[in-house]
Amino acid sequence: MLFWEALGSALIGLVIAYGALHRLPRRLPARRLVLSTGPAAALLGALLTHTVLGSGHTAAVLVVALGFAAALLSLLIRPAGARRRRSVPA
């Protein structure tokens, strides 16, 4: 059962990451970073939820995995009008 939860959460994370790249291409960093953060965050969320709840709660594990992936991917989004600023040495 844990294998299917891990596989499902990784796929959920990948789908969320791909959707974020498709929807906000200019506001996200490198494609490789986004496509690896999504599944990694979803797997972390699934592992934590499975550890807390135990086996037999597959739906809850996948919902939390989706939430973790969305939350961590949202941390990568840059503000809309922000440009990179270079600091001037004092």
JOTARA-V697321 format. One record per residue. N is the residue number from 1. RES is the residue in one small letter. SS is DSSP state (H for helix, E for strand, C for the rest). PHI is phi in whole degrees, 0 to 359 (* if undefined). Layout:
n = {N:N}
res = {RES:RES}
ss = {SS:SS}
phi = {PHI:PHI}
This chain:
n = {1:2:3:4:5:6:7:8:9:10:11:12:13:14:15:16:17:18:19:20:21:22:23:24:25:26:27:28:29:30:31:32:33:34:35:36:37:38:39:40:41:42:43:44:45:46:47:48:49:50:51:52:53:54:55:56:57:58:59:60:61:62:63:64:65:66:67:68:69:70:71:72:73:74:75:76:77:78:79:80:81:82:83:84:85:86:87:88:89:90}
res = {m:l:f:w:e:a:l:g:s:a:l:i:g:l:v:i:a:y:g:a:l:h:r:l:p:r:r:l:p:a:r:r:l:v:l:s:t:g:p:a:a:a:l:l:g:a:l:l:t:h:t:v:l:g:s:g:h:t:a:a:v:l:v:v:a:l:g:f:a:a:a:l:l:s:l:l:i:r:p:a:g:a:r:r:r:r:s:v:p:a}
ss = {C:H:H:H:H:H:H:H:H:H:H:H:H:H:H:H:H:H:H:H:H:H:H:C:C:C:C:C:C:C:H:H:H:H:H:H:H:H:H:H:H:H:H:H:H:H:H:H:H:H:H:H:H:C:C:C:C:H:H:H:H:H:H:H:H:H:H:H:H:H:H:H:H:H:C:C:C:C:C:C:C:C:C:C:C:C:C:C:C:C}
phi = {*:298:299:291:295:294:295:295:290:296:293:298:298:293:294:297:295:295:296:295:295:288:277:232:293:275:260:249:287:305:303:298:295:293:288:264:290:303:295:296:293:295:295:297:298:293:295:297:293:295:293:285:273:88:281:98:239:297:297:295:297:290:293:292:299:298:295:297:297:295:293:289:291:292:288:275:286:273:299:296:264:280:246:289:252:260:283:266:295:282}
